[in-house]
Amino acid sequence: MPSNLPASVRDAARLPDFRNLGVLLRLLVGVNLLALLTVLLQAPHWPALHAAWLDMVARLEWPLLGCALSLAGVQPLLVRLRFDWGAVLVLALAAGFAAFAWAVLYGATGVWRPVCWALGAGALMLAYFDYRARVLSSAMAEARLLALAARIRPHFFFNALNGVLGMIRSEPRAAEQALEHLAVLFRRLMGDHREMRQVRDELQLCRDYLAVEALRLGERLRVCWEVDDSLLGAQMPPFLLQPLLENAVYHGLEPAEGGEVVIRGRRLDDRTMEFELTNPLPEHAPVRTGNHMAQENIRERLALFFDLEGALEVKRLPSSYRVRLRMPLIMPEADKAGEPS
């Protein structure tokens, strides 16, 4: 989490995003497992377990679903609250739905028992989400992000520097520009890879990379950009597109002695954006191994940042190779204010 954010936002980040599909699934499964544990502890004998479990589920699911939907609805408010106040609101909703269901929907007495159970279950789930966030966002996440940052192959820099050396006398201006692009790449590699960056910055990084690769490939390297301008201000994890683009050049264009890489970016809806990279797949060129390390690393990073709402899809077509990268559309507040309603 960037250190320059307000303290309230940093604290609220420990609360789960209740609009995230992975969080909702874990919430529903976790509460049902707690209900099963409760039944196991209370059932007087094994034959009574089945009936007690069915009764518990029948009473639990409606207030649980209502609470989950309400938490998704108040997520914008939870983001602005401190962690302790956000937790109080979450537990209050859980207790409120439990009391309403028990007293109004089921017409039962003794409301304090389901309310206490809902408070206990809610506290345990919040503790689980907080623990999971701390584990995934500390040393393990940092190590994985740094591992991907090192994915730009050393042989790329070696070849690029050799290309610059060969141009210094004949094309000094081009050599100077190539060194500028290399300096940008190095500077970004040394940055903090845990912070989200704008899409325009990631695209510029890709252009700097391609400018250096053009020293080796020349006219064999062709790139078609089809990125929606409305995505340029959106936020995304760093170093997602460049490794995929590097794979496209190394495994597609080089064996084919040239070709075109197509990079597309678009909105799927108001909450999701998608990037697609397509490169030629030569029919008779030798197959190069090692194409999956960056892909698996990117999948892990998407899971760290977005849980189930980030995805990487790969499809090998008869004459091309296509990679699709899907993630939530996160716009800064300033850009949101400028969008038409």
Secondary structure per residue as TSV (DSSP state, phi and psi in degrees):
chain	resnum	aa	ss	phi	psi
A	1	M	-	360.0	126.6
A	2	P	-	-57.4	136.6
A	3	S	T	-74.0	-15.9
A	4	N	T	-86.8	4.3
A	5	L	S	-76.7	155.1
A	6	P	-	-60.8	152.3
A	7	A	H	-61.0	-35.9
A	8	S	H	-64.2	-37.3
A	9	V	H	-70.9	-39.3
A	10	R	H	-63.6	-40.0
A	11	D	H	-67.5	-42.6
A	12	A	H	-65.9	-21.9
A	13	A	T	-65.3	-17.7
A	14	R	T	-74.2	-19.6
A	15	L	S	-76.5	144.7
A	16	P	-	-70.6	158.8
A	17	D	-	-86.5	103.8
A	18	F	T	-75.2	0.5
A	19	R	T	-96.6	-1.3
A	20	N	S	-83.8	131.1
A	21	L	H	-59.8	-41.1
A	22	G	H	-62.9	-39.4
A	23	V	H	-65.6	-43.9
A	24	L	H	-62.7	-42.1
A	25	L	H	-63.5	-43.7
A	26	R	H	-65.1	-36.1
A	27	L	H	-63.7	-48.3
A	28	L	H	-64.5	-45.3
A	29	V	H	-66.0	-43.0
A	30	G	H	-63.0	-44.5
A	31	V	H	-66.1	-38.7
A	32	N	H	-66.6	-35.5
A	33	L	H	-66.3	-38.4
A	34	L	H	-64.0	-36.9
A	35	A	H	-64.6	-41.4
A	36	L	H	-63.1	-41.5
A	37	L	H	-62.0	-39.5
A	38	T	H	-62.3	-43.2
A	39	V	H	-64.8	-41.3
A	40	L	H	-61.3	-37.1
A	41	L	H	-75.6	-26.8
A	42	Q	H	-98.2	-23.8
A	43	A	-	-62.8	127.5
A	44	P	S	-68.5	-31.7
A	45	H	S	-154.0	164.8
A	46	W	T	-60.4	-43.4
A	47	P	H	-60.1	-27.5
A	48	A	H	-81.3	-7.1
A	49	L	H	-65.2	-43.4
A	50	H	H	-61.8	-48.0
A	51	A	H	-64.3	-40.7
A	52	A	H	-65.1	-38.1
A	53	W	H	-66.5	-43.7
A	54	L	H	-62.5	-40.1
A	55	D	H	-65.2	-40.9
A	56	M	H	-64.1	-45.0
A	57	V	H	-64.2	-41.9
A	58	A	H	-61.0	-35.3
A	59	R	H	-84.1	-20.7
A	60	L	H	-90.2	-39.0
A	61	E	H	-64.0	-42.6
A	62	W	H	-64.8	-49.3
A	63	P	H	-65.1	-31.7
A	64	L	H	-66.0	-46.8
A	65	L	H	-64.2	-41.4
A	66	G	H	-62.4	-40.9
A	67	C	H	-66.1	-41.9
A	68	A	H	-62.3	-43.3
A	69	L	H	-66.2	-37.4
A	70	S	H	-66.5	-39.6
A	71	L	H	-63.7	-39.0
A	72	A	H	-63.8	-35.8
A	73	G	H	-69.3	-35.8
A	74	V	T	-94.9	11.1
A	75	Q	H	-54.6	-42.8
A	76	P	H	-58.5	-33.4
A	77	L	H	-72.5	-39.5
A	78	L	H	-61.8	-34.5
A	79	V	H	-64.2	-31.3
A	80	R	H	-87.9	-12.5
A	81	L	S	-90.3	155.1
A	82	R	-	-65.9	161.8
A	83	F	H	-59.6	-44.1
A	84	D	H	-65.8	-41.8
A	85	W	H	-69.6	-36.0
A	86	G	H	-63.8	-40.7
A	87	A	H	-64.0	-39.5
A	88	V	H	-61.1	-42.9
A	89	L	H	-63.9	-42.4
A	90	V	H	-61.6	-46.4
A	91	L	H	-67.9	-34.5
A	92	A	H	-64.7	-41.1
A	93	L	H	-64.0	-43.2
A	94	A	H	-60.2	-46.2
A	95	A	H	-66.3	-39.2
A	96	G	H	-63.9	-44.4
A	97	F	H	-67.9	-37.2
A	98	A	H	-63.1	-45.1
A	99	A	H	-65.3	-43.0
A	100	F	H	-62.2	-47.1
A	101	A	I	-63.9	-42.8
A	102	W	I	-68.7	-42.8
A	103	A	I	-86.9	-37.5
A	104	V	I	-96.7	-53.4
A	105	L	I	-70.1	-42.0
A	106	Y	S	-101.6	-12.2
A	107	G	-	61.4	32.0
A	108	A	-	-97.1	165.4
A	109	T	S	-106.7	176.3
A	110	G	-	70.6	52.3
A	111	V	T	-64.8	-25.4
A	112	W	H	-62.1	-30.5
A	113	R	H	-67.6	-52.4
A	114	P	H	-64.5	-30.9
A	115	V	H	-66.1	-44.9
A	116	C	H	-63.7	-39.9
A	117	W	H	-63.6	-42.8
A	118	A	H	-63.7	-40.2
A	119	L	H	-64.6	-42.8
A	120	G	H	-64.6	-44.7
A	121	A	H	-64.2	-41.1
A	122	G	H	-63.8	-41.6
A	123	A	H	-64.6	-40.2
A	124	L	H	-65.5	-40.0
A	125	M	H	-68.1	-39.3
A	126	L	H	-64.0	-39.6
A	127	A	H	-64.1	-39.5
A	128	Y	H	-63.5	-47.1
A	129	F	H	-64.5	-38.7
A	130	D	H	-65.0	-44.3
A	131	Y	H	-63.0	-43.9
A	132	R	H	-62.5	-41.4
A	133	A	H	-64.9	-39.7
A	134	R	H	-66.5	-40.7
A	135	V	H	-66.2	-45.5
A	136	L	H	-76.9	-20.7
A	137	S	T	-102.2	6.3
A	138	S	T	-104.2	-122.7
A	139	A	H	-65.2	-39.9
A	140	M	H	-63.3	-45.4
A	141	A	H	-64.2	-42.5
A	142	E	H	-62.5	-40.9
A	143	A	H	-63.9	-40.5
A	144	R	H	-69.5	-38.8
A	145	L	H	-65.0	-42.0
A	146	L	H	-66.9	-33.4
A	147	A	H	-63.0	-40.9
A	148	L	H	-69.3	-34.7
A	149	A	H	-60.0	-29.9
A	150	A	T	-83.6	6.8
A	151	R	T	-75.2	-19.4
A	152	I	S	-64.0	117.4
A	153	R	-	-63.0	137.4
A	154	P	H	-57.6	-32.2
A	155	H	H	-66.9	-23.6
A	156	F	H	-65.0	-47.5
A	157	F	H	-65.8	-38.4
A	158	F	H	-61.2	-48.2
A	159	N	H	-65.3	-38.7
A	160	A	H	-65.1	-43.1
A	161	L	H	-65.3	-38.7
A	162	N	H	-62.1	-39.4
A	163	G	H	-64.2	-39.2
A	164	V	H	-65.7	-42.3
A	165	L	H	-59.9	-37.7
A	166	G	H	-72.0	-14.3
A	167	M	H	-104.1	-9.5
A	168	I	T	-58.4	-42.5
A	169	R	T	-83.2	-42.4
A	170	S	T	-80.1	-37.7
A	171	E	-	-135.9	71.9
A	172	P	H	-61.3	-36.7
A	173	R	H	-66.5	-43.4
A	174	A	H	-64.7	-38.3
A	175	A	H	-64.4	-39.6
A	176	E	H	-63.0	-43.0
A	177	Q	H	-63.9	-39.3
A	178	A	H	-63.0	-40.1
A	179	L	H	-65.9	-34.6
A	180	E	H	-63.4	-42.5
A	181	H	H	-64.0	-40.3
A	182	L	H	-64.3	-38.8
A	183	A	H	-63.1	-39.0
A	184	V	H	-63.7	-42.8
A	185	L	H	-62.3	-45.4
A	186	F	H	-62.5	-42.1
A	187	R	H	-62.7	-40.0
A	188	R	H	-71.2	-34.2
A	189	L	H	-63.3	-30.6
A	190	M	T	-86.1	-1.9
A	191	G	S	-78.1	-179.1
A	192	D	-	-85.6	111.3
A	193	H	T	-86.9	7.3
A	194	R	T	-90.9	-10.1
A	195	E	S	-96.0	143.1
A	196	M	-	-71.0	149.0
A	197	R	E	-129.9	162.9
A	198	Q	E	-74.8	151.9
A	199	V	H	-59.7	-38.1
A	200	R	H	-61.5	-33.3
A	201	D	H	-69.7	-39.0
A	202	E	H	-66.8	-38.8
A	203	L	H	-66.7	-38.0
A	204	Q	H	-65.3	-38.2
A	205	L	H	-59.9	-41.8
A	206	C	H	-63.2	-39.5
A	207	R	H	-66.8	-39.1
A	208	D	H	-63.5	-41.1
A	209	Y	H	-62.2	-46.0
A	210	L	H	-66.0	-34.4
A	211	A	H	-62.4	-36.0
A	212	V	H	-74.9	-41.4
A	213	E	H	-63.0	-28.3
A	214	A	H	-63.8	-20.7
A	215	L	H	-61.4	-37.3
A	216	R	H	-86.3	-42.5
A	217	L	H	-93.7	-23.4
A	218	G	G	58.1	-130.1
A	219	E	G	-73.1	-9.5
A	220	R	G	-68.2	-19.9
A	221	L	E	-99.8	114.4
A	222	R	E	-126.8	138.8
A	223	V	E	-131.9	134.2
A	224	C	E	-115.0	120.0
A	225	W	E	-101.3	125.8
A	226	E	E	-135.4	70.3
A	227	V	E	-112.5	127.8
A	228	D	-	-61.9	127.2
A	229	D	G	-60.7	-26.8
A	230	S	G	-69.2	-11.6
A	231	L	G	-88.7	-12.1
A	232	L	T	-61.6	-32.0
A	233	G	T	-89.0	-3.9
A	234	A	-	-70.4	159.5
A	235	Q	E	-99.5	142.5
A	236	M	E	-151.7	156.8
A	237	P	-	-63.4	147.7
A	238	P	S	-74.8	157.3
A	239	F	S	57.5	47.6
A	240	L	S	-101.8	-42.6
A	241	L	H	-80.8	-38.3
A	242	Q	H	-61.8	-45.0
A	243	P	H	-61.7	-35.4
A	244	L	H	-68.7	-38.2
A	245	L	H	-66.7	-38.6
A	246	E	H	-62.4	-41.3
A	247	N	H	-60.5	-41.7
A	248	A	H	-61.3	-39.6
A	249	V	I	-71.2	-46.8
A	250	Y	I	-71.5	-40.6
A	251	H	I	-97.5	-16.5
A	252	G	I	-110.2	-57.5
A	253	L	I	-75.6	-43.6
A	254	E	T	-61.5	-50.0
A	255	P	T	-64.6	-27.8
A	256	A	T	-87.7	3.1
A	257	E	T	58.7	37.5
A	258	G	S	118.7	170.0
A	259	G	E	151.8	-171.0
A	260	E	E	-120.6	132.7
A	261	V	E	-101.7	128.3
A	262	V	E	-107.2	125.8
A	263	I	E	-117.8	116.7
A	264	R	E	-117.5	144.8
A	265	G	E	-140.9	131.8
A	266	R	E	-154.1	163.5
A	267	R	E	-87.4	132.0
A	268	L	E	-86.3	-36.3
A	269	D	E	-161.0	-166.0
A	270	D	T	-70.6	-13.4
A	271	R	T	-120.4	-1.7
A	272	T	E	-137.3	140.3
A	273	M	E	-127.5	158.4
A	274	E	E	-139.7	139.3
A	275	F	E	-118.4	141.4
A	276	E	E	-132.1	128.4
A	277	L	E	-117.3	127.3
A	278	T	E	-126.5	130.7
A	279	N	E	-132.2	154.2
A	280	P	E	-64.9	150.8
A	281	L	-	-122.9	98.1
A	282	P	-	-61.3	138.9
A	283	E	S	-72.8	-40.7
A	284	H	S	-109.7	4.3
A	285	A	S	-76.1	150.9
A	286	P	-	-64.8	142.3
A	287	V	-	-80.7	127.9
A	288	R	-	-96.6	134.6
A	289	T	S	-87.5	171.6
A	290	G	-	88.5	18.7
A	291	N	-	-83.5	-6.1
A	292	H	S	-105.0	-11.8
A	293	M	H	-64.3	-46.2
A	294	A	H	-65.0	-38.8
A	295	Q	H	-63.4	-45.7
A	296	E	H	-66.4	-37.0
A	297	N	H	-65.2	-40.1
A	298	I	H	-66.7	-38.8
A	299	R	H	-59.5	-42.5
A	300	E	H	-64.2	-40.8
A	301	R	H	-66.9	-39.4
A	302	L	H	-61.6	-39.1
A	303	A	H	-65.7	-38.1
A	304	L	H	-66.4	-39.1
A	305	F	H	-83.8	-40.6
A	306	F	H	-126.2	0.8
A	307	D	G	59.1	-130.7
A	308	L	G	-78.9	-7.2
A	309	E	G	-87.0	-1.6
A	310	G	-	-109.7	141.2
A	311	A	E	-150.5	148.4
A	312	L	E	-124.6	120.2
A	313	E	E	-116.1	133.6
A	314	V	E	-122.3	134.8
A	315	K	E	-139.0	126.2
A	316	R	E	-95.4	113.9
A	317	L	-	-97.4	168.7
A	318	P	S	-55.3	-37.9
A	319	S	S	-127.5	10.6
A	320	S	E	-152.9	166.7
A	321	Y	E	-126.9	125.4
A	322	R	E	-123.0	133.9
A	323	V	E	-124.8	129.4
A	324	R	E	-117.4	133.7
A	325	L	E	-121.1	115.5
A	326	R	E	-117.7	138.3
A	327	M	E	-157.4	163.1
A	328	P	E	-62.2	146.4
A	329	L	-	-88.0	108.6
A	330	I	B	-113.5	111.7
A	331	M	-	-107.6	137.7
A	332	P	-	-59.9	153.2
A	333	E	H	-58.6	-36.7
A	334	A	H	-63.8	-40.7
A	335	D	H	-70.8	-35.5
A	336	K	H	-61.9	-39.1
A	337	A	H	-66.1	-27.2
A	338	G	H	-88.2	-6.3
A	339	E	S	-77.5	147.1
A	340	P	-	-68.5	143.0
A	341	S	-	-86.6	360.0
